[in-house]
Amino acid sequence: PQHVVLYPLVSKSLRNIAAGKDPLEGQRHCCSIAQLHEHYSLGYPDLDELQKNPQPLIFDIEVLKVEAPGSYQQDPWAMTDEEKLQAVPLIHKEGNELYRQGKVQEAAAKYYDAIACLKNLQMKEQPGSPDWIELDQKITPLLLNYCQCKLQCEEYYEVLDHCSSILNKYEDNVKAYFKRGKAHAAVWNVAEAQADFAKVLSLDPSLRRVVSQELRSLEARLREKDAEDKIRFKGIFSQ
């Protein structure tokens, strides 16, 4: 038997994976010994104790399932850079198919995985370099698809954040303005919604009918809200 000095960090990574988190969450780029000294606590009392007092370990490994070659899709964190690039179009296609089936939450998860693959690759490039820009241009349509899912899930503030981040880099992205406009309208940011829809029309006049429908819907909701407010306030003042 040998002392497994670095096992506490390995175990923490495995527990992160089981919880659906990044296996390297909380770790910075340095050697494993430095990681041990850096982390006073790993967040698990048993691992903290093992880290303080290393001892021989015996591992029992239980096979839960055997999958045929090619039937298993790796998680993004476990892929090589080349595997990530090859996987993105496939994951994107799976997300589109799920969305067409009405499985919006599942589609969003697929788009998120594809974005995570590309973001991981992008972190290795110099911001603004040709390779970084190429990756960013692949991320943008995936992020817009993700935002469409979030619109349908009524998670509007996430849509506002992501669309704004896109527009900070690509000021002529019509889809980002349109989705952000819908999100603004949903949370009663009337002036912001109108400004975004106006920008959509200036960039693509062919969308006038679609934008007009959104504006009419917003105006109808405003009238309904005003009527409800009048009834509510009338009840307050009549007491």
N, C-alpha and C positions, 0 to 999 in steps of 0.2 A: 504493500500500500504506500501511496505517496500523499504528501500534503497538497491539497488543491488550493493554492493561495488565491488564485484569481476567480475561483468558482462563484463567489458572491455576486460579482458584476455580471457574470454569464447568466446566473439564475435570475437576476433582476431583469436582464434583457428578455429572457424567456417568459417571464411573468408579464412584461410589457406586451409581448407578442400575443399572449393568451388573452390580454385585455383589449386587443386591437389597437395598441399604441405603437409609436415608433420605438424599436428595440434600443435605440441609442438615446432615448429621451433623457435629458438632464446631464448628458456627458459632453465634454468638450474634446477637441482634437488634441490628445496627448497620449502618452503610453499608458498601459494598463496599471503599472505600479503607481504612476502619478495620479491616476483615477482613484486608486485606493486611498491615497493620502488626501486627495481633494474632497472626498465624500465622507463627512463625519457620520452620516446616516444614509443608508440606502432605502429607507422607507419601510423596511421589514425587520422586526426585532430579531428573527432567527438568522437573517443574513448578516445583520450587524454583529451578532454574537460570534458567528462563524468567521467574520472578517477580523475580529479582535483575537480570537483563539482558533486558528486553523487546525484542522484535525483530519485524519484519514476518512474518506467518504466511500460508501458502497452504493452503487446506483442500481435500482431495479427498473428495467425498461420493459414496458408492456406494449405490444403491437395492437393498436386499436383497429387499423384498417389497412388493407393493401389495395393500391390503385394501379391500374394498368399503365404502362408507359405512354406518355402523351396525353393522358386524361386529367392530369393534375396541373392546375394553373398556379404558379408561384405567386406569393404576395410580392408587391413592388420592392419592398425592402430587401428581399432575398435574391433579386435579379442582378445580373451583371449589367453594365452600361449598354452593351449590345442587345441583351435580352429586353431591357426596358424599351429601347427604340423599336424593336420588332413587335413588342406587345401592345404599344400604344394604339396603332390602328385597329387591332383586334378588339381591345377593350372599348374603344370608341364605338365600333360597330355593335358590340354587345349592348352598350348603353342606348344607342339609337333604337335597337330592336325592343328593348325593355320599355322605352318611352312610348313607342308605337303601340305596345300592348297595354299601355295605361299604368305600368308599374313605375311610377314616378320616383319614389324613394329609392328603389333598386337601381334605376337609371342614374340617379344622382350619385350613388355610391360608385358606379362604374366610371362616370366622368371624373369623380374625385381621384380614383386610383390612377387614371391616365394622366391627370394633372400632376399627381405626386411623382410619377415616373419622370416626367419632363422637368419638373421643378428640381428634382434631385440632380439631374444632369446639368441643369442650368446653373446650379450653385457652384459647379466646377469650372465655369467659364467667367471670363472677365466681363462685368456688366457693360453693355453697350458694344461689345465686340460682335463681329458678324455671326459667330456661332451662337452667342447669347441671344441675339435678335432673331435668328432662325428658330431657335427653341421657343422664344416668346411668342412668335407668330403661330406656332403650333398649339401653344397653350391657350391663346385667346379664344378660338372657336369652341374649345372644350369648356372653358370657363363660362362662355355665353350659354352653352347648353345646360351647364350646371345651374346657372342663374334662372333659366327657364323653368327648370324643375323646382327651384326654390320659390319662384313666383307662384306656382301651382300649390305649393305647400304652405303658402302665406307667410313665408319667412322673408319679409320685405327688407328689413334692415341689412341682412346679409347681401341681398341683391344690390342695394344702394352702395355698399362698400366695394363689392367686386366690380360693378360697372364703373364706378368712379375711378378705381385703380386702372381699369382699361383705358378710360378716357383721358387720364393723366398722361398716357403714353401715345394713344392713338385718337387724336381729336376729331377724326372724321368717321368714327365707327358708328354707323347708323343703328345697328342692332343694340349696341350698348346704350345709346341715348333712348331708344324706344323702351327697352326693358327697365331702365332707370326711371323713365317717365311713368310707366305703369306702377312701379314700386312707390314713387313719390305720391301718385294719385291715391294709392291704397292707404297710405298713412296720413292723408290730408295735407300734404305739402303742395298746396294748389299752385302757387306761383312757380315753384320748381318744376312741377309736372308740366305746366304750360310752356315753360322755357325749353324743357327737353323735347317736347313734341314739336315746338316751333323749329328747333334745330334739326329734327328728323326731316321736316318738310323742306328746309333750306338745302339739305344734303341730297334728298331724294323726293322730288315733287310727286313721283308716281305713287307714293304712299299716302296721298291726301285723303282718300276715302277711309283707310284704316285709322289714320290719325283723327279724322273727324268723328269716327265712331267712339274712339277713346275719350275725346273731349266731350261729346254729348253724354256719354256714360258718367263722366265726372260731374258735369253740370246737373244731371238728374240726381245723383247721389247728394250733391250739395243742397239742392232744393228739398230733398227728403230730410236731410239732416236739419236744415233750417226749420222746417215744419215741426219736426220732433222737438227741437229746442224751444220753439214758441209754446208748444203744449206743456212742456216740462216747466218752463219759467212761469207760465200763466198759473199753473198749479201752485207754485211756490208763493207768488205774490197775492194769490187769492186767499191764502190761509190767514 
